[in-house]
């Protein structure tokens, strides 16, 4: 089951993070990589769980509560409910993505997007005896303004019972406050659940059995689309942090399927057929590039060591370094240095190599004390996760026996149910990715075998780590790669050179419930250069690479491919993902996006209009005293009537006009001021009396030198909408501009009078 947890903010709220982004505030809110507010799924799950624990004793909900959230402090019994991060609606995120990646005008700064959706609030502690603010207690915190609605994806392993659905509705209805400063009027929320039944897997029909019996294995591409951040942890030395691998390992996919078999109470024979027997091999899922599977970069590829180029440029790589490492002539005769490639993955598209990279996400979490319900000072409660960002697609593969189509059908059924990948499933990581199984093929996805003639040189590349043992000592040895490849090719080809990079492989044995020992292995991208002793057809190459080498092959280890075109040079082109998006979304702006544009325009205009007013006051002449200037500030405190008051003072009835002495004082002050009248820009030296007379006109608005440039810098909506909102905000800030101008003039007059 899938659905959404809808969070409506009925008041300002602060869902804090352990550290603030800058020194301007003391408490900051959690933001996504665009700078938009979000609520961690871990926070939402904790809120519902706290509501469950606070129910009266007569509500006997222990069984359903443990089914939803799991047994406390028992990691062997995970709950069936998973809640992802609550984000703004897709329309807002599309406009934010466009503003962040657009090319012309320049992309919007992340801080601008943050200011568009957040406001600030100042709080202080009150002395109970004197009812006055305590000293040194003023704090500034960022808050999410009321009126926004966020949606968090919900996935359930299996189907909820009627009692569990009623319990979940009860918990969402009873949860009324969230975040910090709930006793100060913040965090009033309304939660609701919306269920959306949908198919989680799109699976192509398997190849007929008659077409599969010609090979021992068939390969089916497995597309994994992440709907939540995913943490595929590697070897982390820090116990309080985890850094995800830049791809999804086959072991993680295999473990997710095994977990699904346990939680759905499926036929216990499936565990033997799909997991224990090893008949199904789960290959690593690497980043997708235009619908194709990228592969690890061979360690023999090099780029010129030139700071003007990077490995995404077409001119960066002209030749495969295998030519040089194999003892052949260096085309540049050693005049230019080479260095390894920066990208970890490349996909071959029409003879060109396109780089690929996984987007990462860093999040700081704070552990709380279970007894107090909050963090305790002095305890180690801060830990950081670097996970794969949601919204990405990865392509792996399933290798299944050609004579067992029933296994593919069983796997298809399991993938149609919500699965969880990686670690920290309770903390909203790895929630229910969408799987799509492609049509069967003869070779590992991402490979392209070509016929090899006798005497041709070709490269054997590892597409995953290979755990190998020395045939004599029996110890794990990465350099046994040469012997394994020689044994596989036999007399068909001979090894000329080997290029190996070693790595450490770990794992977790689900049946034993224990960690596997760390062993040395040949890393993905290692290359074995060979010379063909006979003709090798594409059929021969597919047969040779169908079975992996080494150990733990069911987890995707030991896969390799054959490449013959790389010895003739490389052609690198830029990835489309690295090219900025220029087209604005076709979907119109929502009311939340319009409010954000108004909020951002107001904030930026206040900064620049205040600067313009201060500069104008600094260049004023004829200052005599501050009393008359302070008097003209009074009407600005009434936004609805200040223009009418100024009109009475300057051109109204005689009994309402300013006295001659006050008028002469205002006429003695002159300044060079910049303003708009009927949309036309003016820059004139005016007397302060004339400024009051012109301000009465509703078509008079203040402006500054870089008005249009700043409007484009903070544009997060379409051009026409942005211009309209900017014009309205500038007109509305006319009293603010005048107040800053008059205040600056009064301070300067007072300062000069004291001198």
RAGI-V62613 format. One record per residue. N is the residue number from 1. PSI is psi as a letter, one per 30 degrees, with the letter a starting at -180 (NA if undefined). D_LAST is the distance of its C-alpha to the last C-alpha in Angstrom with 2 decimals. Layout:
# RAGI-V62613
n={N	N}
psi={PSI	PSI}
d_last={D_LAST	D_LAST}
This chain:
# RAGI-V62613
n={1	2	3	4	5	6	7	8	9	10	11	12	13	14	15	16	17	18	19	20	21	22	23	24	25	26	27	28	29	30	31	32	33	34	35	36	37	38	39	40	41	42	43	44	45	46	47	48	49	50	51	52	53	54	55	56	57	58	59	60	61	62	63	64	65	66	67	68	69	70	71	72	73	74	75	76	77	78	79	80	81	82	83	84	85	86	87	88	89	90	91	92	93	94	95	96	97	98	99	100	101	102	103	104	105	106	107	108	109	110	111	112	113	114	115	116	117	118	119	120	121	122	123	124	125	126	127	128	129	130	131	132	133	134	135	136	137	138	139	140	141	142	143	144	145	146	147	148	149	150	151	152	153	154	155	156	157	158	159	160	161	162	163	164	165	166	167	168	169	170	171	172	173	174	175	176	177	178	179	180	181	182	183	184	185	186	187	188	189	190	191	192	193	194	195	196	197	198	199	200	201	202	203	204	205	206	207	208	209	210	211	212	213	214	215	216	217	218	219	220	221	222	223	224	225	226	227	228	229	230	231	232	233	234	235	236	237	238	239	240	241	242	243	244	245	246	247	248	249	250	251	252	253	254	255	256	257	258	259	260	261	262	263	264	265	266	267	268	269	270	271	272	273	274	275	276	277	278	279	280	281	282	283	284	285	286	287	288	289	290	291	292	293	294	295	296	297	298	299	300	301	302	303	304	305	306	307	308	309	310	311	312	313	314	315	316	317	318	319	320	321	322	323	324	325	326	327	328	329	330	331	332	333	334	335	336	337	338	339	340	341	342	343	344	345	346	347	348	349	350	351	352	353	354	355	356	357	358	359	360	361	362	363	364	365	366	367	368	369	370	371	372	373	374	375	376	377	378	379	380	381	382	383	384	385	386	387	388	389	390	391	392	393	394	395	396	397	398	399	400	401	402	403	404	405	406	407	408	409	410	411	412	413	414	415	416	417	418	419	420	421	422	423	424	425	426	427	428	429	430	431	432	433	434	435	436	437	438	439	440	441	442	443	444	445	446	447	448	449	450	451	452	453	454	455	456	457	458	459	460	461	462	463	464	465	466	467	468	469	470	471	472	473	474	475	476	477	478	479	480	481	482	483	484	485	486	487	488	489	490	491	492	493	494	495	496	497	498	499	500	501	502	503	504	505	506	507	508	509	510	511	512	513	514	515	516	517	518	519	520	521	522	523	524	525	526	527	528	529	530	531	532	533	534	535	536	537	538	539	540	541	542	543	544	545	546	547	548	549	550	551	552	553	554	555	556	557	558	559	560	561	562	563	564	565	566	567	568	569	570	571	572	573	574	575	576	577	578	579	580	581	582	583	584	585	586	587	588	589	590	591	592	593	594	595	596	597	598	599	600	601	602	603	604	605	606	607	608	609	610	611	612	613	614	615	616	617	618	619	620	621	622	623	624	625	626	627	628	629	630	631	632	633	634	635	636	637	638	639	640	641	642	643	644	645	646	647	648	649	650	651	652	653	654	655	656	657	658	659	660	661	662	663	664	665	666	667	668	669	670	671	672	673	674	675	676	677	678	679	680	681	682	683	684	685	686	687	688	689	690	691	692	693	694	695	696	697	698	699	700	701	702	703	704	705	706	707	708	709	710	711	712	713	714	715	716	717	718	719	720	721	722	723	724	725	726	727	728	729	730	731	732	733	734	735	736	737	738	739	740	741	742	743	744	745	746	747	748	749	750	751	752	753	754	755}
psi={k	l	a	k	j	k	j	k	j	f	l	k	l	j	j	l	l	f	k	l	e	l	g	f	l	f	k	l	l	k	l	a	f	f	g	k	k	l	k	k	f	e	e	e	e	e	e	e	e	e	e	e	f	g	l	l	f	f	j	i	g	e	e	e	e	e	e	e	f	l	k	k	g	j	f	f	j	k	l	f	k	k	k	a	k	k	l	l	l	e	e	e	e	e	e	e	e	e	e	f	f	l	e	j	a	l	k	k	k	e	e	e	e	e	f	f	g	l	l	k	k	k	l	l	k	k	k	f	e	f	g	l	k	k	k	h	g	k	k	k	k	k	l	k	l	l	f	l	k	l	k	k	k	k	k	k	j	b	k	k	l	e	e	e	e	e	e	e	e	e	e	e	e	f	j	f	k	l	a	l	h	f	f	g	g	l	g	j	l	k	k	l	k	k	k	j	k	l	k	f	k	j	k	l	k	l	k	k	e	f	f	f	g	f	l	e	l	l	k	k	k	j	k	j	j	k	g	l	k	k	j	i	k	b	j	k	e	k	f	g	l	k	k	l	l	g	l	j	l	e	e	e	e	e	e	e	e	e	e	e	e	e	f	g	h	l	k	f	f	e	e	e	e	f	d	e	f	g	e	k	k	j	l	k	j	l	k	k	j	h	g	l	k	l	l	k	k	k	f	f	k	l	l	k	i	j	f	f	l	l	f	f	k	e	f	e	j	f	l	k	f	e	e	e	f	g	g	l	k	k	f	g	h	g	f	k	l	l	l	l	l	e	k	f	k	k	k	j	j	h	f	k	k	k	l	k	k	k	k	l	k	k	k	k	l	k	k	l	k	e	e	f	g	l	k	k	k	f	l	j	g	k	k	k	k	j	l	k	k	l	f	l	k	k	j	a	l	k	j	k	k	f	g	i	f	e	e	e	e	e	e	e	e	e	f	f	l	k	l	k	k	a	l	h	e	f	g	g	k	g	j	i	l	k	k	k	k	a	l	k	l	f	l	k	k	f	l	j	k	l	k	k	l	k	f	k	k	l	k	j	k	k	g	l	k	k	j	l	k	k	f	e	f	g	l	k	j	f	f	f	e	e	e	e	e	e	e	e	f	b	g	f	l	k	k	e	l	k	j	k	k	l	l	k	k	a	a	k	j	e	e	f	h	l	k	k	k	k	l	k	l	k	l	k	f	k	k	j	k	l	k	k	f	l	k	j	l	e	e	e	e	e	e	e	f	e	k	l	l	a	l	h	f	f	g	g	l	g	k	l	l	k	k	f	f	f	f	g	l	l	j	k	l	k	k	f	f	f	k	k	k	f	k	l	k	f	k	l	k	l	e	e	e	e	e	e	e	e	e	e	e	e	e	e	e	e	e	e	e	e	e	e	e	e	e	e	e	f	g	l	l	g	k	e	l	f	e	e	e	e	e	f	f	e	f	f	f	j	f	f	g	e	e	e	e	e	e	e	e	e	g	a	l	e	f	f	l	l	l	e	e	e	e	e	e	e	f	f	k	l	l	j	k	k	l	k	j	h	f	k	k	k	j	l	j	l	l	e	e	e	e	e	e	e	f	e	k	f	f	k	k	l	a	l	e	h	e	e	e	e	e	e	f	g	j	g	a	l	e	e	e	e	e	e	e	e	e	e	e	e	e	f	g	e	e	e	e	e	e	e	e	e	e	e	e	e	e	e	e	e	e	e	e	e	NA}
d_last={76.72	73.34	70.64	66.95	64.79	62.35	59.02	57.13	53.59	53.26	49.76	47.19	48.66	47.71	50.54	48.77	49.46	49.15	46.07	43.11	42.71	39.01	36.25	34.73	37.33	39.25	42.51	43.95	47.02	50.09	50.10	52.85	52.66	51.20	48.34	50.01	50.32	53.66	55.43	57.58	61.26	61.28	58.77	60.86	64.04	62.48	61.37	64.90	66.42	64.21	65.26	68.86	68.47	66.87	69.79	71.89	74.90	77.33	76.19	78.53	76.95	77.50	79.93	77.99	74.67	76.02	77.50	74.15	71.80	74.21	74.93	71.92	71.78	74.93	74.38	78.04	77.78	75.18	74.45	75.53	72.17	69.52	66.12	63.97	60.24	58.92	57.30	56.08	58.75	60.18	58.64	55.09	55.99	57.53	54.37	52.31	54.80	54.55	50.74	50.89	53.57	53.13	52.94	51.27	48.51	47.43	48.23	45.86	44.10	45.47	42.04	41.92	45.32	44.19	41.19	43.54	45.79	43.49	40.59	38.39	38.41	36.30	38.21	37.58	39.82	39.86	40.37	43.64	42.82	39.30	39.56	36.10	35.45	36.30	33.73	34.07	36.58	34.71	36.85	36.81	40.21	41.62	44.24	46.85	46.36	49.18	51.75	52.66	56.26	57.44	61.03	62.60	66.10	68.78	72.01	74.95	77.73	80.69	80.84	79.32	81.66	81.18	80.00	77.45	76.10	75.82	74.04	71.53	70.88	70.44	67.90	65.81	65.92	64.90	61.99	59.08	56.03	54.97	52.09	49.25	47.55	50.56	49.62	46.21	47.78	48.17	51.39	53.57	56.21	59.62	62.23	65.42	68.11	69.63	72.79	73.78	77.18	77.39	79.35	77.58	79.88	81.29	84.35	86.61	90.32	91.84	94.18	97.82	99.74	102.09	99.24	97.82	100.87	100.71	97.86	97.21	93.59	91.58	87.80	85.77	82.13	79.87	76.55	74.00	71.01	68.41	67.13	65.00	63.48	66.29	66.23	69.04	68.17	69.20	69.07	65.84	65.22	62.40	63.96	60.79	60.58	62.92	62.77	65.15	67.47	66.73	70.04	72.35	75.11	78.70	78.79	76.03	78.00	81.19	79.57	78.17	81.68	83.13	80.58	81.46	85.13	84.37	82.15	84.29	87.49	89.16	92.58	92.49	94.56	91.58	89.83	92.84	93.19	89.57	87.95	90.41	92.98	90.48	92.30	89.00	86.48	82.80	81.07	77.35	75.20	72.90	70.17	71.54	70.88	71.97	74.56	75.96	75.88	73.90	75.32	73.81	72.87	75.56	74.37	75.94	73.56	70.92	68.06	66.72	63.93	61.41	57.84	57.97	60.73	61.27	64.57	64.04	64.23	67.60	67.44	66.51	70.11	72.94	75.63	76.69	76.25	79.77	80.99	79.31	79.98	83.61	84.05	83.98	82.22	78.43	77.58	74.56	76.47	73.88	71.06	68.82	68.12	68.80	67.26	68.17	67.25	64.14	65.69	68.11	70.26	71.76	73.99	76.56	76.39	78.76	78.89	75.12	73.22	70.27	67.90	67.25	64.90	64.40	61.05	59.82	57.65	55.75	55.31	54.08	56.04	55.49	58.50	58.40	60.28	63.27	63.37	59.73	59.30	56.06	55.02	54.99	52.43	54.10	56.96	57.50	56.84	55.10	57.36	56.95	59.44	59.64	62.14	63.56	61.54	63.30	64.57	66.17	69.86	72.03	75.63	78.14	81.90	84.81	87.97	90.94	94.68	96.37	99.19	96.99	95.43	95.38	92.60	90.40	91.13	90.25	87.02	86.24	86.61	84.31	81.58	81.63	80.25	76.63	76.24	73.42	72.56	71.07	69.32	67.24	68.95	67.68	64.07	64.50	65.52	68.56	69.25	72.27	72.06	74.12	77.19	79.21	82.42	83.53	87.00	89.12	89.07	90.96	88.07	84.74	82.08	79.91	82.73	84.60	87.83	89.53	92.96	93.20	95.90	97.77	95.79	92.40	89.47	87.55	84.96	85.32	81.93	81.18	79.48	78.90	79.01	82.55	83.74	86.65	88.99	90.81	94.52	95.60	93.18	92.23	88.57	85.73	85.01	82.90	84.97	87.99	86.70	88.86	92.01	91.26	90.82	93.93	95.93	94.74	95.57	98.69	100.42	98.63	95.71	94.70	91.33	89.81	86.36	84.28	80.48	79.40	76.17	76.69	74.94	75.39	76.90	76.72	77.80	78.89	82.50	82.59	86.11	85.54	81.99	80.79	78.79	80.74	80.49	78.13	80.17	79.55	80.22	80.05	76.86	76.85	76.57	78.99	81.34	84.97	86.14	89.82	92.55	95.01	98.70	99.95	98.78	96.48	96.24	93.47	95.91	96.37	92.65	92.04	94.85	93.54	90.00	91.06	91.39	88.52	88.93	88.22	87.49	85.70	86.44	86.18	82.42	82.07	82.40	84.44	84.13	84.35	84.88	86.30	84.32	85.89	83.51	80.57	82.45	82.15	78.34	75.54	73.64	70.35	68.46	65.30	65.55	64.85	62.74	60.31	59.89	57.04	58.02	56.98	58.72	57.01	59.14	61.48	60.93	58.37	55.23	55.63	53.35	51.88	51.03	49.45	47.31	46.25	45.28	43.23	41.51	40.73	39.57	37.21	35.69	35.26	33.90	31.25	30.03	29.94	28.75	25.76	25.02	25.58	23.27	20.36	21.06	21.33	17.98	16.37	18.00	17.28	16.26	15.42	13.11	12.45	12.45	13.78	16.70	19.05	18.56	19.37	22.36	23.91	23.97	26.46	29.59	29.21	30.34	33.75	35.09	38.18	36.70	33.25	34.71	36.64	33.63	31.65	34.84	35.07	31.46	31.93	35.66	37.31	38.82	36.92	36.57	34.82	32.41	28.72	27.97	27.14	23.58	22.88	24.86	22.95	19.62	21.30	22.95	19.81	18.69	20.85	21.52	24.45	26.38	29.67	32.24	35.97	37.97	41.68	41.53	40.22	37.03	34.42	31.20	29.54	26.28	26.11	24.06	23.05	25.69	28.29	27.43	28.36	31.51	32.64	32.00	34.66	37.30	38.84	39.47	35.76	34.61	31.66	32.53	31.30	32.63	35.15	36.42	40.14	40.03	38.40	40.92	43.76	42.27	42.46	45.65	48.22	50.38	52.14	50.22	50.77	49.89	46.74	45.59	46.30	44.47	41.49	41.29	41.62	38.95	36.48	37.15	36.85	33.38	31.91	30.24	28.92	27.37	25.80	24.46	22.75	21.43	20.06	18.60	16.80	15.50	14.35	12.52	10.79	10.02	8.79	6.53	5.15	5.39	3.78	0.00}
